Amino acid sequence: MAKLLVTGASGFLGRALVAAASDDDVVTGLTSAVDVRDPDALRAAFARAAPEVVVHTAYVQSGPTAHAVNADGAGNVAAAARAAGARLVHVSTDAIFAGDGDRPLREEEPARPVTAYGATKAAAEPLVMAAHPDALMVRTSLIVGGPDHAPSPHEERAVAAARGELDLAFFTDEIRSPIAVDDLARALLDLAATDARGALHLGGPDAVSRLELARLVVVAAGLDPATLRGRPAPPDRPRFCPLDSSRALALLRVAPPRGVRELYASARGHRTC
């Protein structure tokens, strides 16, 4: 039995982590009711939960609080986890990279974010490691639900565009490593039980464009992929950002993440969003 604390527990990944925990685990989910920008509130919440493992997923995508939540808040969570004597898994992102190379990204690649969100997540990483030197930082990619799962925002936008409810073009040259949320949740909990520290990359095995991902989603939903429009990404977007996940995969004892082509192929024509 382990005492697990998940920040961002009401979010897409946070909910999957809570669901993936063992029946023998004692799980505490922190939502936005506990502000990660408030070190005192965090210390009090950690003292009540007395966690052995902390998985930090809480973030905001944009807005005036993004740096305070994503960067400073991550440092606060790391400090609280260390003070509690807890193992910390911090969830980071491939958005810290510019993606201007031509091969999958390894952990030692320097952070050069081109988006405001990526900049906040890049700023979080040294704060986390300074506050909790034994922390594990798992950089992942676009997170999707897949068939028979509540849809992610990526999937919702694709389906809405295919139905003509949203005027949106999908980037043809932004290449990522999407991963199913349940696969990611299981892998994060498995990696938490290792002694790995520092950065690890964990994405899905398929490197696909935003447009290809959207097409896979709408075909699985029984819709026409020809209704989707593609366009090149603007200069302020990352480009070739598939993750080299070989180090993480070598540590996993659970099944490796599925590729999105496999994930959606099994449900073509049967899923609705």
N, C-alpha and C positions, 0 to 999 in steps of 0.2 A: 504493500500500500504506500502511495506517495501523496504528499500534500501539494497540490498544484494550484498556482494562481495564474490566471490569464487576464491581462489587460486588454481593453477593447473587446470585452466578451460579448457585446451586443452586435459587433461587426460581422462581416461575412466570414473571415477566417476565424475570429474569436469563437463564434458559435460552433464552427466545425471542430475546433480544438476541444471545447467543452464536451461535445458529443463523442469525440474519439477517445476521451480518457477512459481508463479501465473502470469497471464497476467498483473495484476496490479502492480507487483513488478518492481522496477528499478534494473537491474542486471548488475554488473560490473564483468567481468571475467579477472583475472590476469593470464598470461601465463609466460613462462620462460623469456620473455622479461623483466619482473621485477624480479630481482634476490632476493630471500628471504634472501640471505646472506648479503644483503646490507641494513642496517637499514634506511639510508637516502632515498634510492629509495622507500622503503616501506612506509615511512612516507609521502613522496610526493604523492604516488599513493593513499593512504588512504585519504589524504587531498582533493584530486580531487574528489574521489568517495563519501566521507562523508557517509560511510556505517552505517547502524543500526545493521546489522547482518553480520558476517564473518564466512565462512566455509572454514577451511584450509585443503586442500587435497594434496597440492604439496609435492612431495617426489622424491627421486631416489632410485632404487632398490639396487644399488651397485656402487662401484668405489671409487676413492680417495676423491670425494666431498661428500660422503654419510653422514658423521657425520655433516659436516658444513651445508648441506641442511636440513637434516631430524631433527637434534637436535637443532643446533644453529639457523637455519632458522625458526623453529617453535617458538622458544623463541622470535625472532624478530617480527614475525607475531603477536604473543600474545601481545607484548609491543605496537605495532602499533594499534592493535584493542582497547586496553585499552585507549590509548591516544585519540583515535577517539570517545570514549564512546560507542563502539559497543559490542554487544553480540558476543561471540566467541564459535564456535564449532570446536574443533580440532579432526581430524580423526586419531585414533591410531589403533593398531593391536593386534591380538592374538599371533603374533610372539614374543611378549615380554615375553612369558611364555615358560618353558621347557616342560610342558605337561607330567610330570612323575607321575601324580596321576591317579585316576580312576573315577573321577566324573567331571561334567561340571564346568568350572572355573567361580568363582564369582569375583566381583570387588576388594575385599580385598586380593586376592591371590598375593603374592609377585612376582615382576618381576624377572625372572631368564632366560634371553634370551640365546639361544644356537647358534643362527646365527648372523652374523655381521649385517645384516639388522635389526633384532630384537633388537640388542644392541643399534643401533642408535635411534630407536623409543622409547625404554625404557628411554634413556637419554633425549629425548624430553619432556617427561611428567612432570618432576619436573620443567624444565625450563618454560614450558607453565604456570603452576600453580603459579610459583613465579612471572611471569610477569603479569598475569591476573587471580587473585584469584577466580573470578566468572566464569571462563571458564568451558565449558563442554567438556570432552574428551570421545569420543565414540570409543571404541575398537571394531573392526569388524573382519571379517575373509576373506576367499577367495571370491573375487567379480567376478561374472559371468554375462553374458548378458542374457542367456536363449534364447528360440526360438523366432524368429522374431525380434532379436536385433543383432546389431553388436557384434561379438564374442570378449570375453576377451582373453588375452594371454593364460590362462589356457585352454580355449576351442579350441583355434587355435592349441595348441600343441597336444591335444588329437586327433583332426581330422587328423592332419598331421601324427601322429604315426599310426593311423588306416589305412591310405592310403599308408603307407610304405615310406612316405617322410621324416620321422624323426625317428632315432633310439633312443628310449626313453622308459625306464621302469618307472612305476608309483608306488609310495610307497603304500604298503598294510597296514602299521601300523602307518601312520601319519593321525590322525583323526581330522577333522576340521568342521566348521559350515558354509558352503558356503552360500552366499546370492546374490540374484538378484540385479543388480545395480540400476534398477529403484525403487525397493522396498526400498533399502537403501537410495537413494536420497530423496524419499518422507518422510521417517522416520526421516532423519537428519533435514530436514526443519521443520517438526512437532516438534521435540525435541527442536529446536532452539527457539520455541515460549513458552517453559516452563521456569521455573526458576531453573531447575536442574543444578548442578555444580559438578565438580569432575568427576570421572570415571563412565561410564555406558558401559555395554556390549550389543552389538547388532549383533547377527549372525542369520543365518537361523535356523529353527527348526530341520533339519536333520543333525545328526553327521555321516559323511561318510569319508571313506579313499580317498586318492588321486586316487587310482585305481577305486573305485566305482564311483567317480565323473566323471572320464574320460569315463567310460563305459556308464553312463547316457548320456553324451554329444554325443558320437558316435552313440548310438542307436537312439537318436532323430534326428541325421543327416542322418539316413538311412544306416549306416555302421555296420560292424560286430564287436561286442565288443570282440570276441574271438581273434582278431588280436592284442589286447593290452597285453603287458607283465607287470607283477607286481614283485616287490621285496621289501624286508624290507628296511626301511630308515636307513641311516648311523647314527653314534652317534651324528653328529653335526646337527641334525634336531629335531624339536619339535615332540612330540608324541601325547598324548591324549589331544587335545586342544579344544574340543567343548565348546562354551560359554553358561553360564547361563544368559539368556537375560531377566529374569523375571522382573527385576526392570525397564528396558526400556519399556518392553511391557505394564507394568501397566500405563505408562505415555502417550503412543501413543493414538492419536485420529484417525489416519489413519489405514487402514488395516494392520495387522501384516505381516512381511515378509513370503513369501512362502518357503516351503521346496524344495530342488532341485529335489526330486523324483516327487513331484507334478508338478514342473516347467517344467521338460522335458517330462513327460509322455504324456502331451497334444499334443505334436508335433512329436511323434515317426514316423519316415519314411518320414517326410515332410520338414525337415530343411536341408539345405546345408550350408557349411561354406567355 
